[in-house]
Amino acid sequence: MRRHFTEMSPSSMEIVSSVVTRAFVDQDIYITGAGRGERVLLPGLCLSLLTVILFQVTAAFAAPEEHIDISSWEGTATCLRCHETEAQQVFESVHYQWLGKTPYLVGDGPEVQGKLDVGVNSYCINIKGNWSGCGSCHVGLGARPTKVMTREQLENIDCLICHQQGYKRTKVNGVFVPDLPKMNMTMLEAAQMVHKPNRVTCLQCHAKGGGGDNFKRGDLALAHGTTVDDSFDVHMATTGGNLSCQGCHTTENHLMAGRGTDLRPTELDVEMNCTVCHEGKDSTSGHGDSAIGRHVSRVACQTCHIPTYARNATDTSASEETEIDRDWRFPHLTSSGAIHPTPVMAGEIVPRYGWWDGRSSTYLLYDDAVIDQKTGAIPTSRPVGDISGSSKIYPFKYKTATQPLASSFNQLIALDTSVYFSSGNVGAAVESGLENMGYQANEPYEWVQTDTFQLITHEVSPASEALRCNDCHADSVRIALKRDLGYGLKGSRSEVCLQCHGVKDGEDEPEYLWIHEEHVEEESYDCSWCHTFNRPERSLTLPPIIAKIANAIRTLRVVIGLPLLDGPEDQSGDGRVGLEEAVHYLRDAAGN
């Protein structure tokens, strides 16, 4: 779209001055002049850094040519005169509906679902009873979305929440209206100077979910909007990649790609890969290091390149800590005077690691609550995957919460947050939540612990700060490869080693180095010699018994008239070739 720069009004210049001031106030660089036609002096400011800031500012306030002619602001109706098709696209989006198709969820839940109906999490549990509060980050103007598109629903869309960084809003009698005292522009100027969504507009909602800056996601803070600290996030820092959110999250017709493991709908089913930009890094030679090359098919890029999350950006006064626990039993007053459940905050956190094949399981309202024996908590979200198949190891935020459970029904209670946040009366909030679910207010309940795993994919560090081999292979504190990820031996060490020879001791190198160097690199032995899984993509030598079974399968295929395969077929989908496949083919042969 062709753009041109217009002469900025005093109020627009004030925005520029404000943006530059905020960018440098933490560096003890001060600005003289209010921007109202006065000369702005920036003592000691690096010219290259000034260029970055001014580029961002002018880009943000460059107006599309056709919007300059807008002469009055009449709410969303003004936008609809030219952009009704776009409004219809937004109406169908997850951003507006808070519902969507769920092709990557496992379980018996509905095909279309989301936080608007059955979604439950370890933060505010569910929105029942508090649409007004929970909808503060909704892209509408206050009305609850409906499945039927009407003119009223289209006019409920708040275009400027995404398309105008300088726009602010406040809720009056359940409806969002412009918060002019907090704006440095008029609503007419806001409409005339609309722009594509940028990091700041996206983060005003996505960074503040769960009650505060970076509370929920752990890797997405307000600092991502303007930081110059590339060690905080090499992709989004203005001195790093300076990427927009759309740089990774492909957008088509107002539908956006991307979902975390704890998010239910998939809006735009476009695979997101680091190799879109980092071409070839997923090949065995992509890193110029054979050891790294052996990991790329089983270890996600984020695992090595995000050593910690909820890190502190050096150029902000905020801490960027994230919430790792929430206890609804104990309400407390925040610094702003709001009533919230008591949180535990932390920063510089080492992720939890787990297998993920792209699918997730989530707890839904009215589900039976089942304790995960590994964590001792009721899971609200889990990545699906294991050491076999197509899964990779990913980093996750691990979050716990103490929530109420209806004892008679063994179901988590959608505690009514409107009651809780307004009064701090825990009992009344639980009773109202029971009624919202269709139960009696006096149903017995107990307090239980829930937990969730959330994908960590932002806050990528510079390559020089990526994990090294010993960070995982010699540090069971960071990652328990044997206990948590399935890399334990299939028997005792003596039993495994005696398949071929006696037990040997390594010299000065860590055990994993010399064992794999000798057996995998030199002898080309497959993992299944020592472990309960194999790695067929590496074309290594199978153990004799597995090789014999594979040969038997090939023979059986000929007998029953099936074509030969290049290698043994993993019929069960468990990532291994073994007796289960042999039995399958024997039964097929007997049937013929």
N, C-alpha and C positions, 0 to 999 in steps of 0.2 A: 504494500500500500504506500503511495507517495505521501510524504509528509513534508511540512515546512515549519519553521520556527516562527512564532509570533512574538511581538513585543510583550513582555510580561507586565502585568498590572502590579501595583504595589503589593497587593495581597499575595500574588504569585511569587514576587521577589522575596517576600518574607518567608515563604516556604523554602526557597533556595538557601537563604541565610540560615534558617533553622536546621536544615539537613546538614549543611556544612558545619555548623556549630556543634551539633550532636556528634558528628563524625570525629571531631578533634578535641572535644572538651576533656576527654580522659587522658589526652596527651599533653595537657597544660599549654595548648595553643589557643589563643583567644582571638576573637573577632571584634573589631571596632566598627560600629555602624550597624544600623538595623536593617539595611538592605533597601530602604525606601528611597531609592535613587542615590543614596550616599555611596561613597567608595568603600569597598570592603577590604580591610587590611588583614593579611594572614602572616604575621611575623614568623619567620623560621620554617615555613611550610615547604616541604619538598615539592618541586614543580611536578614531578612525575605522579606523585600521590594526588596532588590537586587535580591533575588531568583526569585521573580515574574517577574522582568524586564528581567533578563537573560534568564528565561524560554521562555518569549515571543520572545526575540531576536533570540535565537537558533532555536526556532520552525519556525520562519519566514525564516531563512536562511538554514534550513535543506533541502538538495536537494533530490528529488526523484532519486533513483539509476539510472534509465534509462536516465535521462537528463544529467548526468555527462559526457556522451560520446559525447555530441554535440560538434562538433569541429569548426563550423563556424555559423555565424548568417546571414541569408538571408531574414530577415523579416518574415511575417506570413507563407511564403512557408516552412520555417524550421519546424514550428509546424504542418503544414498540412501533412508532410511526415508520421507522425504517428497518427495524431488526426483529420483526415478529417471528421469522424463521429461527433466528438464533435463540429467542426466548422459548420457543417450542422445544429446541434441543436441550436447553437448560432444564426445562420442566421434566424431561425424561431422564435426566442424569441422576447419579447417586448423590451428587452434591445437593440436589434439591429434594429428591424423593427420600433419601436416607434408606433406600431399599434397592436391591438389585439381584441379578442372577448370580448363583453361587456354584459355578462349575468345578471349583477346586476345594469345596467342602466335602468331607466324608460324613456319613451318618444319615439319619432319617429326617432331617429338617426339611422345611419347604424349599422349593427351588428358588423362590424369590424371598429374600429376608434381609434384615439389617437392624441398625440400632433403633429404627422407628417402631419396631414391633417386638420381636422375640430375642433380640440381641442382649446378652448379659456379659459384663466384664468385671474386673477386679478394681474398677475405679468407682463410677457412680452407679454401678450395677445395671440399671435399666431406666428408661425415661418415663415409665408409667407415673402419672401424677404430676409431672414437672416438665411438660413440653415448653412452657414459657421460659424456664431457666435453661434447660438443656439446648433449646433452640437459639441461644445467643450467638452461636457460630453457624447457624443455618443461613443459606444464601437467600432466604426469603425475608419478608418484612414483618413477619410475626404470625401469619396464619399457618396452621398446620398443613402440610402438603396433602393433596388428595390424588387418587389414581386417575380421576377424570379431569382432563384438561378443560379449563374454562377461562373466560376473559379475566375473571377475578383472580384466578390462580396465576395467570401470566403477569398480571399487574402486581402480584405479590413478590415477584422475583426482584431481588435487589442487585441490579447490574453493577452499581458503583462499588459494592463491597469487594469485588474482584478487579474492577477496571479503573479505580481511582485511589491512589495511595493517600491523597490528602483528605479523603472523605472519612468522617467519623459519624457514628450513629448512637442513639440512646433509645431505650424503650419507654414509651409513655402509654399507659393503659393497654398494654399488650401489643403495641404496634411500634416498630422502629421508625424513628424520625431523625433527620439530620441533627447532629450535635454541634451546632454552629459555633458556640463558644470555644470548642476544641479544634476548630478548623481555621486554617489561614487562607481560606478562599470562600467565595460565595458558591451556592449550589449551581448557578449558571456557569461559573468558571469550572466547577467540578465536571459538569457535563461537557463543556467545550474542550476540556483537556484530558479526556479519557485516554487510557493506554492499555496495552496488553498486561495481563497479570504479571507481577514481578515477585521476587522473593519476599519483599515486605508485605505485600497484600496477601500472599498465601499464608505467611507465618502468623498474621494477626489471629487466625483461627487455629491453624495446625500446630503452632508452637504452644498454644495456651490450653489445649485440651486437658481435662483431668483436674483443673483448678488453678493452674499457674504456669509460668514460663518453664517449659521443658519437663513439667511434672509427668506427663504421660509417656511420651515416646522415648525420652532418654537420649535421643540423638538428633533432636530438632528443636532448636531454641531461637528466640528472637534475635540473638546475636548473628545467626546465619544471614540475616538480611543485609548487614552492613559491615561485618567484620573484615579487617585486613590481616587477620592472623591465619596464615595458611596452615599452621600446625593444628589449628582447631578444625578446619575443614578445607582441604586442599582444592576441592571442587568449587565451593561456593565463596571462599574468601575473595575479596576484590583484588588482592595481590596474587591470587592463584588462578583457578580456572574461571572465576567470576560467572559461573553457569547460572542460568535461570532454572527454575523448577522444571519448565517444559523441555530443557535440554536433555533430561533423562525420561521424564514422564510424558511420553508421546500423547498429543492431544488431537482428536478428530471430532469436529462438530460438537464441541463442548463436552466430549467424553474423554476421560483421562485414564491412561494406563498406570498400572502399579497397585499393589496391595501388600500389606504386611501379613504375617502369619496369623495375626489376631483379627484381621479385618475380613468381613464376610463376603460382600459383593465384589465381583470383578466387573468393572465398568467397561473398559476397553481392553479386550483380550489380545494384547500385543506383548510379546515376551520382552522383558527388559534385561539387557545384558551389558556388562561392562565393556565387552568386546565391540560394541557399536562404535565406541571411540578408540578403545585400546585393542586394535585389530591384531589378531594372532596370538594374544596373550593366553588363550585357552589351549594352545598347542603345546606339545611336549618340548618344543624348542623356543617357545615364545619369550621366555625370561632369560635365555642364554645360560641356563643352569640346569643340568640334568636332574638334580635332586628336586628342584622346584617343579620341573616338567613332569615328574612322576606324580605330583600331587594335584595337578590342575583338573583332572577329571573327577576328583572326589572331594576337593576342598574349594569352597567358594572364595572368590577374590576378597570379600569383606572380612573373612576370617583372619587373614594375614595382615590386611591393610587397615583394620580398625582395632588396634591393640587394647584400647580402653574407650569407654563412652562416657557421656555426661562430663566431658572435660571442660575446663574453664577457658573461655576466650580471653586473651590477655588485654584486649582493648575495650572491655565492658566492665561496668561496676557490678553486674549481676554475677551470681555464682555458677549458673548453668547446671546446678545439681538437679537430680531427678528423684522422683518418689519411688522407693523400693518397698514400702509397706504402708498400709492404711488401716486404721482401727476405728470402725464406726461406733464402737461402744463409748468412745470418749470424744465428744465434741470440744472444739477449742476456738478461740477468737484469733483470726489472722491479724496481721499488721494493718490491714485495711478495715478491720472491724467486722468482716464476714465470719460466719460460723461454718467451720469445716470439720470433718473427722481428723483425728490426729495422724499426721504422716511421719514417716521416717525418710529423711532425705540423704542422698549420698552423691559423691562425684568421683571422677577418675576411676570408674568401675571396670573391672575385668569381666567381659561377657561370660555368660554360660554358653556352652557349645553343644550342638545337637545336629542330628541328621534331618534333612528336609528334602522332600521330593516335589515340592510345589503345592502340596495339598495341606489342608488344616482340619482340625477338629475343634469345635467350639461348644460351649454350654449354651443352651437355649432356655428361655423362660418355660417353666413347668417340666424341665428335664429331671430325671432321677439323679440325685447327687451321688457320685461314686468317687471314693478317695483313691488317688494315685498312690500306690504303695511305695513308689520311689521317692516321692516328695512328702507324703503324709498330708497332702492338701487336696481339695476338690478343684480340679482343673477347669478354668474358664476358657483356656485356649492352649492348643498344642500344635506344633509342626508335626506333620506325618512323615515318617521315613525311618530307615534303619541302615545298617552297614551294607546291606545287599541292594541290588537293583540300581536305580538311577539317582539315588540320593547323594547329596553333598553335605559336608559339614559347614554349618553357618553359625554366626554369633547371635546371641539373643540377650535381651534384657529379661531378667527374672524378677517378677513382682508378686508380692503376697498381700492379702487383705483379710481382715476379720469381718465377716458378714453374717447376717441372720439367716437361719434355715428353719423352715416350718417342719417341726419334728414329725407330725402325723403324716405328712406327704413326702418327706425327704426331698424337699425342693428349696432352692435358694429363694429368699424373699426379695422382691423388688421394692426395697425400702423407699418410702416416699421422700425424695430429696427436697421437695418444696416445703414440707413440714420441718424436716431436719434443718435445712439452711435458714429458715425463718425463725425457728424457735430453739433449736438445739435439744428438743425433747425427743430422746432416742425412742422411748417406748411408743409415743404417739406416732412417730414416723414409721415404725415397724407395723403398728396396727393399721395405719392408713394404707401401707403397702399391701398388707394382706387383703384388705377390702378391695383395693384396686385390682388384685388378682382374682377376685371373686370368692374369697374365703371369709370366714368370720374373723372379726378383729381380735377375738380372745383366743385364737388358735395358739397352742403352745409353740414356743420357738427356742432355739439355742444358738449359740455363737460358734461359728466354724471358720476354719482358715481356707481361703481359696488361693489359687496362684495362676499365673499366666506366663507364657513365653512370648516375647514380642521381637520380631526381626529387627536387628540393628543393621542399617545400611547407609546412614549418613555419618558425618564426622570421619571421613576417610583421611588418614594421615599421609604426609609426603612419603614417597617410596623409601626414603632413607630411614624412616621410622617403622617400617614393616617388621613383623615378627621374623625371628630367625629360627633355625631348626631346633635349637635347644630350648627355646621358649615353650615349645609344646612337648618335645620328646624327652626332655630332662626335667620337666617341671610339672609334677602331678597336681600342683596347687592351681595353676592356670587351667589345665585341661587333663582330665582323668581318662586317658585313652582306653585303658583296659576296663575300668569300672563303668564308665558312663557311655562309651562309644563302641564297645563291642570288640576291641582289639586284643582281648585276652586270648591265651592259648586254648586249643580245644581239649587239652588234657594237661597233666602236670608237665613240668619242663623235662623231667627225665623220660616220661612216656613219649613226648613229642620228639625229642632228640634221638631216642633209641630206635626210631623208625629207620634211621640210617647209620647212626654212630653213637658213641658215648657223649656225655655232656661235656661241652668245651667251655672254657672261660676266656673272655676277651682280655685284651691287654689294657692299655690306658684309655682307649676310646669308650664312649658310652655304648652300652650293649646294643642299642638299636642300630648303631652305625655299622659295627663290624659284622653283626649277624645278617643284616640286609645286604651289605656289600658282598659278603661271601656267598649267600644263598640265592639272592635275587639277581644281583648285578653279574656275578661270575657264573653261577650255575643255572640262572633263569628258572628258578623254581617258583611255581605259583603260590599265592598266599595260603591256599587250601592244604598245603603240606603241614602247616603249623596252626592255622586258624579255622574257624567255622565258615569262612566265606572265601570266594575267589574273585579274581579280577580278569574276566575274559577279554576285556579290551586291550590287555597288555600282551596277549598271546604267549603266555609263559607255559612252562612244562607242568602238566597236572600230575598228581600222585599216581602211582601205578594202578591202584584200585579204581580211581576216578577215570583214568585213561581207558581201562578195560571196560568200564561201564559205558563210556562214550563210544568205544568201538562196537559194543554190543548194540547200542542204540542205532548206530549207522547200519549194522547188519539187519536189525529188525525193520528198519525203514525200507530196505530193499525187499525183504520178505513180504511185507504187507503192501508193497507197491507205491511207497511214498518216495519223493525225490531225495537225493542225498543233500546234506547241508555242508557248508564249509567247516563247521565245527559243531560240537554237541549243543543241543537245543535246551534252553532253560524253560521247560514247559510250565513249571509251577510259578515262575516269576519271582523266585526267592533269591536270585543272583547266584545260584549254585547249580551244578550239574551232578546229580547223584542218584541214589537208589529210587527216589520218588519218580524221576523221569524213566528209569528202567522199568519200574513196575507199571507205569502208565503204558509204555509201549508193549510190554508183555501182555497186558490185558487187552490192548487193541489187537494184537496179533492173534490172541486166543479167540477173540470175537470174530475174526475173519477166517 
